[in-house]
Amino acid sequence: MENLGRGERMVRIFVYLMAHYNNRYSVADIMRHLDIPEGELRSVQRDMQALINIEGGYIQRSTENGKTYYWMALDRASKLVFPDFGDMVLHFVFLQRIANLYPATSSLIEDLTKRITQDLPAKQQDALKCYSKELNGRILFMGTPPGYDENVGKNLPIILNAIRKKQKIKVVYTDNWGNRTDKPRIPLMVAISQGDIYIGCVSQHHPDKTYALKLQRIESVKLLKETFEENPKVVESLRKRIRSGSLLLGEQNPQEERVVIYFPKYAKNFLKERPYHRSMKMEDAPGDEIRVTMKVEVNDLLKQWVMYYGNIATVEQPKKLKQMVLETAKALVQKYEPPTM
């Protein structure tokens, strides 16, 4: 990320903390997640102090074992007077424009822009209205945008509250095959994958098994009075499934393997912008290639990701992944190859 002005950097940090308000981060964590250069360490430290000083206490700080953490105190964010706003008008207009195109994050975006703008002076509110009018119809979506589902913004806070209070929820849900269910669930965690939000749950009939519900397919959620007790081993197992990339199509007890794939160098920026997994690393290789490595479970989701890139992706290891790609490629050839005469 190139060097940012103070106002824009502070807003990026605030947006990130707002979107991940159930987590705590050190300054080093924030810089790493936002790709802020190491040379801006002192500037980010000053930014964090400025954010803490904003009246209302929206950003909180604590020190444990000599390490300082920051987090968003969302319950206090009923109003916000944000400093250095003038150069960020375009930023917020853009956020408002894309909100309805991305149901998984629209409620967070709308909540953020509302909280930041509601107490602005009239002059700055007029600037927002003016910019919004001028840019109406100029920020477009390629393809058919997903319909905005108001249930997404309504259901997520209930689920987070259930996780916090360890209460069961009753969920009306549509699965991959179009089957609609209405039954109690035990939510343990929220996971974000490829821009979608998933709810990690534990089975009531098989208490050592975990599974995921796609938030966008949840029609309604009701908080039940019945509580549950977490099994720390199951919670850690769910974390492992999320970290290893096995939550959606993987095993209950994933075994991580070292994966090595080669791509042409022109794919570098695309891969960097859309990494398959947090452990993914890239380095230049001989010739006009880059070498991509990561440590994940080898499953159908990984195979689909590799095959998305077609013949520009070359799997070096493990052999299991190479075989999975080969078998699927053979099936495709059989499906589309014209019959011999």
C-alpha positions in Angstrom: 0.0 0.0 0.0 1.4 3.4 -0.9 1.8 6.1 1.8 -1.6 7.5 2.8 -2.6 10.9 4.1 -3.4 10.9 7.8 -7.1 11.3 7.3 -7.4 8.4 4.9 -5.2 6.2 6.9 -7.2 6.8 10.1 -10.5 6.1 8.2 -9.0 2.8 6.8 -8.0 1.8 10.4 -11.4 2.7 11.8 -13.3 0.9 8.9 -11.2 -2.2 9.6 -11.8 -2.2 13.4 -15.5 -1.6 12.8 -15.8 -4.5 10.3 -14.0 -6.8 12.8 -15.4 -5.4 16.0 -15.4 -8.7 17.8 -11.6 -9.0 17.6 -8.6 -7.2 19.2 -5.5 -6.1 17.3 -2.0 -4.8 18.1 -0.5 -1.9 16.0 1.6 -4.6 14.3 -1.6 -6.6 13.5 -3.3 -3.5 12.0 -0.3 -2.6 9.9 0.0 -6.2 8.6 -3.7 -6.6 7.7 -3.9 -3.2 6.0 -0.5 -3.6 4.3 0.9 -0.3 5.9 4.7 0.1 5.4 6.9 -0.4 8.5 8.2 3.1 8.1 4.8 4.4 9.1 4.9 2.8 12.5 5.0 6.0 14.5 2.3 7.6 12.4 0.0 4.6 13.0 0.7 4.8 16.8 -0.2 8.5 16.7 -3.4 7.6 14.7 -4.4 5.1 17.3 -4.0 7.6 20.1 -6.1 10.1 18.1 -8.8 7.5 17.6 -8.8 6.7 21.3 -9.1 10.5 22.1 -12.3 10.8 20.0 -15.1 11.7 22.3 -17.4 8.8 23.0 -14.7 6.1 23.5 -15.4 4.2 20.3 -11.9 2.7 20.2 -10.7 0.9 23.4 -7.2 0.0 24.5 -5.7 -2.5 26.9 -2.3 -3.8 27.8 -1.6 -7.5 28.6 1.9 -8.9 29.3 3.5 -5.8 27.9 1.5 -5.9 24.6 -1.1 -3.3 23.7 -4.4 -4.2 21.9 -7.1 -2.1 20.3 -10.7 -2.9 19.5 -14.0 -1.3 18.5 -16.4 -0.7 21.4 -19.4 -1.0 19.2 -22.0 -0.5 21.9 -20.7 3.1 22.4 -20.8 4.1 18.7 -24.2 5.7 18.7 -22.7 9.0 17.5 -19.4 9.9 15.9 -17.6 13.2 15.2 -14.7 12.1 13.0 -11.6 14.4 12.5 -10.0 15.2 9.2 -13.1 14.3 7.3 -12.9 16.8 4.4 -10.6 14.7 2.2 -12.7 11.6 2.8 -16.0 12.6 1.2 -15.4 10.6 -1.9 -14.4 7.6 0.1 -17.7 7.5 2.0 -19.8 8.2 -1.1 -18.1 5.1 -2.7 -18.8 3.0 0.3 -22.4 4.0 0.2 -22.7 3.2 -3.5 -21.3 -0.3 -3.2 -23.1 -1.2 0.0 -26.2 -2.9 -1.7 -24.0 -4.8 -4.1 -22.4 -6.8 -1.3 -25.0 -8.1 1.1 -22.5 -9.8 3.4 -21.0 -6.4 4.3 -23.7 -3.9 3.5 -25.1 -3.6 7.0 -21.6 -2.8 8.3 -21.0 -0.2 5.6 -24.3 1.4 6.1 -23.9 1.5 9.9 -20.4 2.9 9.6 -21.4 5.7 7.2 -24.4 6.6 9.2 -22.5 6.8 12.5 -19.7 8.9 10.9 -22.0 11.3 9.0 -25.0 11.9 11.4 -23.3 14.5 13.5 -21.3 16.3 10.8 -21.8 20.0 10.4 -24.4 21.0 7.8 -21.8 22.1 5.4 -20.1 18.7 5.2 -23.5 17.0 5.0 -24.3 19.2 2.0 -21.0 18.2 0.4 -21.9 14.5 0.9 -25.3 15.0 -0.8 -23.7 17.0 -3.6 -21.0 14.4 -4.3 -23.6 11.6 -4.1 -25.9 13.3 -6.6 -23.0 13.9 -9.0 -21.7 10.3 -8.9 -25.2 8.7 -9.1 -25.1 6.2 -11.9 -21.3 6.5 -12.3 -20.3 3.6 -10.0 -21.5 0.5 -11.7 -21.4 -3.3 -11.2 -20.3 -5.6 -14.1 -22.9 -8.3 -14.3 -26.1 -8.7 -12.3 -25.6 -7.5 -8.8 -26.9 -9.8 -6.0 -30.2 -8.7 -4.6 -29.9 -6.9 -1.3 -31.3 -9.1 1.5 -32.2 -7.0 4.5 -32.2 -10.2 6.6 -28.4 -10.3 6.4 -28.0 -7.1 8.4 -30.8 -8.1 10.8 -29.6 -11.6 11.5 -25.9 -11.1 12.1 -26.2 -9.1 15.3 -28.6 -11.7 16.7 -26.1 -14.5 15.9 -23.2 -12.5 17.5 -25.3 -11.9 20.6 -26.1 -15.7 20.8 -22.4 -16.5 20.5 -21.5 -14.0 23.2 -24.3 -15.2 25.6 -23.9 -18.9 24.7 -27.6 -19.2 23.7 -29.1 -21.4 21.0 -30.8 -19.9 18.0 -33.7 -21.1 15.9 -32.8 -20.7 12.2 -34.8 -20.9 9.0 -32.2 -22.0 6.4 -32.0 -23.1 2.8 -29.2 -25.5 2.0 -27.3 -26.2 -1.2 -30.0 -28.5 -2.6 -32.8 -26.0 -1.9 -34.2 -27.8 1.2 -35.6 -25.4 3.7 -35.2 -26.2 7.4 -36.4 -24.6 10.6 -34.6 -25.9 13.7 -32.4 -24.9 16.6 -28.6 -24.4 16.0 -25.6 -23.9 18.3 -23.4 -21.1 16.9 -19.8 -20.9 17.9 -18.0 -18.7 15.5 -18.2 -16.3 12.5 -15.9 -17.0 9.5 -15.4 -14.9 6.3 -14.4 -16.7 3.1 -14.1 -15.2 -0.4 -16.3 -12.2 0.7 -19.1 -14.3 2.2 -19.9 -14.7 5.9 -20.4 -18.1 7.4 -21.6 -19.2 10.8 -19.6 -22.0 12.3 -21.9 -24.3 14.3 -21.6 -27.6 16.3 -24.0 -30.5 15.7 -26.5 -31.2 18.5 -26.7 -34.9 17.6 -22.9 -35.3 17.1 -21.3 -32.9 19.5 -17.8 -33.5 18.1 -18.9 -32.4 14.6 -18.9 -28.9 13.3 -20.5 -27.4 10.1 -21.1 -24.0 8.4 -24.2 -22.0 7.5 -23.9 -19.3 4.8 -25.3 -16.1 6.4 -26.9 -15.0 3.2 -29.1 -18.2 3.1 -30.4 -17.6 6.6 -34.0 -16.4 6.2 -34.6 -15.7 9.9 -33.0 -16.1 13.3 -34.6 -16.2 16.7 -32.7 -16.1 20.0 -33.8 -19.0 22.2 -33.7 -19.0 26.0 -31.9 -22.4 26.1 -28.2 -22.0 26.7 -25.3 -24.3 25.8 -21.9 -25.1 27.2 -18.9 -24.8 24.9 -16.5 -27.7 24.6 -13.0 -26.0 24.3 -11.8 -28.9 22.2 -14.6 -28.5 19.7 -14.1 -24.7 19.5 -10.4 -25.2 18.8 -11.3 -27.9 16.2 -13.5 -25.4 14.5 -10.8 -22.8 14.5 -8.4 -25.3 12.9 -10.9 -26.1 10.2 -11.3 -22.4 9.4 -7.5 -21.8 9.4 -6.8 -24.8 7.2 -9.5 -24.0 4.7 -11.5 -27.1 5.4 -14.7 -25.6 6.9 -16.8 -25.7 3.7 -15.7 -28.9 1.8 -13.1 -30.5 4.1 -12.7 -33.0 6.8 -13.6 -32.7 10.5 -10.0 -33.2 11.5 -8.0 -31.6 8.7 -4.5 -32.5 7.9 -2.5 -29.6 6.5 -0.1 -30.2 3.7 2.4 -28.1 1.9 1.1 -27.0 -1.4 3.3 -25.6 -4.2 1.8 -24.1 -7.4 3.5 -22.2 -10.2 1.8 -19.3 -12.1 3.0 -16.8 -14.7 4.2 -13.5 -13.3 1.3 -11.6 -14.8 -1.0 -13.3 -12.3 0.9 -12.0 -9.3 -1.3 -9.0 -8.5 -4.5 -10.9 -9.0 -3.3 -13.7 -6.6 -2.2 -11.1 -4.1 -5.6 -9.4 -4.2 -7.5 -12.7 -3.9 -5.4 -15.1 -1.8 -6.8 -18.6 -1.3 -5.5 -18.8 2.3 -3.7 -16.5 4.8 -0.7 -18.8 4.7 -0.2 -18.2 1.0 3.2 -16.8 0.0 4.6 -15.8 -3.4 8.2 -15.6 -4.7 9.8 -15.1 -8.0 10.8 -18.3 -9.8 13.2 -18.9 -12.7 11.9 -17.8 -16.0 8.7 -15.8 -16.2 6.9 -17.5 -13.2 6.1 -17.1 -9.6 6.1 -19.9 -7.0 3.0 -20.0 -4.7 3.2 -21.9 -1.4 0.8 -22.4 1.4 -0.1 -24.9 4.1 -3.7 -26.1 3.9 -5.9 -29.1 3.7 -6.0 -30.6 0.2 -9.7 -30.9 -0.6 -12.3 -30.2 -3.4 -12.4 -26.5 -2.6 -8.6 -26.1 -3.2 -9.0 -28.2 -6.4 -11.7 -25.9 -7.6 -9.6 -22.8 -6.8 -6.7 -24.3 -8.8 -8.9 -25.2 -11.8 -10.4 -21.7 -11.8 -7.0 -20.6 -13.2 -7.1 -23.2 -16.0 -3.8 -24.0 -17.7 -1.9 -21.1 -16.1 -1.7 -22.9 -12.8 0.8 -25.8 -12.5 0.7 -27.9 -9.4 4.1 -29.2 -8.3 3.0 -30.8 -5.0 1.4 -32.6 -3.4 0.8 -35.6 -5.7 -2.7 -35.9 -4.3 -3.7 -32.5 -5.6 -2.2 -33.1 -9.0 -4.2 -36.4 -9.2 -7.4 -34.6 -8.2 -6.9 -32.0 -11.0 -6.0 -34.6 -13.5 -9.1 -36.8 -12.8 -11.4 -33.8 -13.1 -9.7 -32.7 -16.3 -10.2 -36.2 -17.8 -13.9 -36.1 -16.8 -14.2 -32.7 -18.6 -12.6 -34.1 -21.7 -14.9 -37.0 -21.8 -17.9 -34.7 -21.3 -17.1 -32.3 -24.1 -15.0 -34.4 -26.6 -17.1 -35.3 -29.7 -17.8 -39.0 -30.1 -15.5 -40.9 -32.5 -17.0 -42.2 -35.7 
